[in-house]
Amino acid sequence: MAKADLIPTDALLDYLARVGARQDAVLERVQRETARMPRASMQVAPEQGALLELLARLIGAARILELGTFTGYSAICLARGLAPGGRLICLEVDETYAGIAQGNLRDAGVADRVEVRVGPAEAALRAIPEEPAFDLVFIDADKPAYPAYYELVLPRVRPGGLILLDNMLQAGRVLDPQTDSARVVDELNHRIHDDERVDMALVLVADGLTFVRKRPPA
């Protein structure tokens, strides 16, 4: 398909919402309740949540790390994709959102495999030993700190492991970055593009999702 052949019209987005993901009653409730919150735009779309779960299953992820949990939709999906006996660590800076997420994780029946750590993500990352322990990392937190998160996460991911970074198109603002967030993300996009330590692809999923695979040592 050539570029620009597919235009995301309202009708197409509605179709995607209806058949692009399977939602149970818990995910439907989390989506509905979060949509009424002031910062509802931080919630992942259902089809993105389904993709997270599928990717976790595809790579057999036993240890997953999430930066930015919000009300827990993506965490539920990641936890459901874990391999048997697997664990998910969630880093969330806001205590209120962390509490909501923990309740939603319990309702989804996955709280026993998830640990929510409350506090700044950068400090929490530095407290995690610098060893290749994680199979998958999902970064969806404060955008100005994305470059630091990327560098801190990379040594903590196993060779062949996957890093996913959300909101990498900034609603198109990366084309003419006038805000701090857009400038930081644009610079990071170019850095990842040129990073010989990884394989990468930036795709038009939601607001832009970057797939990063850590290359094994040569």
N, C-alpha and C positions, 0 to 999 in steps of 0.2 A: 504494500500500500504506500503510495506516495504521500509525502507530508501534506497536511491540510486537507486530505480527502475526507476526514471525519471531523465534523463540527459538533461539539457537545451541546445540542439543542435541549430545551426543557423537556421535550417529549422523549428524547433519547436518555436523558438522565433519569426520568421517571421510570422508563423501562428497566434501566440498570438497577434502580432501587427495588423494583419488584422481583426481578429474576436473577440479579447478580450475586445474591448471597442468601444463605439459609439462616434465618433468625428464629431462635426459640423465644418463649415468653419472657425470659429474663433479659435477653439482649434487647428485645423490643421495648421492655419497660425502661431499661437503662437509657436507650436512645431517646425515648419519649420524655423522660424526666430531665435528662441533661439538656435537651433542646430548649427547655424553659429557663435555663440558667443564663446569667449575664455573659459568660464566656463560652457559650455553647459551641462556638466555631472551633474550639480546641478538640472536640470529639472526632474520632476517626469515623469515616463513612462505613456503613455495613459491609460493602464489598471490599474495603481495605482491611477490615477486621477479618473477613473470611480469608483474604490472601495471607495475612499474618499467620493464621492457624494452619493453613495449607503448607506454607513454607516451613514452619516448625516441624510439621509431620514429614515433609519431604526429606529434610536433612536429619531426621531422627534426633532433634534437639533434646538434650537431657538437662542442660543448664542455659537459661535465658536471662538476660538482663534488660530491663526497660527503664528508660530515663524519661520521666514525665508520664504519670499514670492518670491524672485527672480523676474522672469518676469510675474508671475501671473497665470500660468497654474493651479496649485493646488488650488489657491484662487478662480478661476472661478468655479472649480468643487465643492469646499466646499460651495460657495455662492449659487450655483444652488441647493444644497441639503438642504438648510435652510428651516425650517418651515415657513409658512406665517408670515410676520412681523419680522422675525429673523434678527440677525446682526452678521457680521463677523468682527473681529478686526485682522488686519495683522501687524506684527512687522517685519520691514525690516531695516537693518543697512545701506544699501547702497542707497543713494539718487537717483542715476541714475536708478538702478533697480526698486526702488519704483515708479519712474515716468513712466517707461515702463509698470509696472504692472497696474498702475492706468489707463493708456490708453487702455490696453487690457481688463480690467474690464469694462470700458465704452463700448468698442466694443461688449462685451458679454452681455450687457444689465443688469449687476448686480451691477454697481458702487453705486447705491442708497442704497444698503444694506451692503456696505463694507467701513470700515475706515482703511486706511493705516497710520501707525505711524512710522516715520523715526527716527532711533537712535538705540543704543545698547539695545538688548532684555532684558538683566537682569535688567537694570535700568527701562525700561518700565514696566516690570513685577512687580517690587517692587512698582511702582506707582499705580498699580491696587489694589483696596481693597482686603484684605485677607478674602474673603468670597466665599462660594461655588456657584458661579454664572454661570460658563461655563458648557455646556453639552458635548462639544468635544474640544479637543486641539490637534493640529498637530504640532509636533516639528521636524523641518528640517532645522536647523541652524548650527552654528559653533560647531563642535563636542566636543572640550575641555570643553565647558560650559554646556554640556548636564546634568551632575549631578546637577548643580545649577538650571538649568531650571526645571528639574524633581521635585525637592523639592519645588521650588517656585510655580509651576503649581498645584501640588497636592491639597493644601488647597483651591485653587480657582476653583476647579472642584466639581460639585455637587456629592453627593453619587449616585453611579450607572452610573456616567458619564464616558466618554471614553477619554483616552490619547493615541495618536499614535506617536511612535518615529521611524524616518526613518534612514536608513543606519546603522542598528545595527549589520550587519555582516562585514562591512568594506571590501567588496570584498574578504572575507575569511581571512583577516589579524587578526581577533580576535583569530584564532587558534594559532598563534605565534606572539603576538603583539610586534612589534618592533618600531612603531611610537607612538607619544603621543596620537593621535586620537584613534588608535586601542587599546591602553592600557586603555584609559578612557572609551571607549565604552565597552570593555570586562569587566572591573570592574563594570560598571553600569548594564550590563546584569546580572551579578551575584547578584548584590544588588536588582534589581527588582525581580529576581527569588525568593529571600528569603524574600521579603517585605510582611509582613502579612496584610498590609493596603490595598492591591490590589489583584485582580485576574489578571493573565497575560498569554500571549502566544506570543512567538517569532516565526514568520513564514517566509518562504522563498518566500517573495514577493519583487521583485526588488532586492535591496541590503540588505534585511532583514528588516522587519517591526514588531515592538513590539506593541501588543495590551495590554493596561492596563485599567482595570475597577476598579474604586475606590469603595471599599466595603462600604456599609452603616454601621453606628455605630452598634455595637453588642447590 
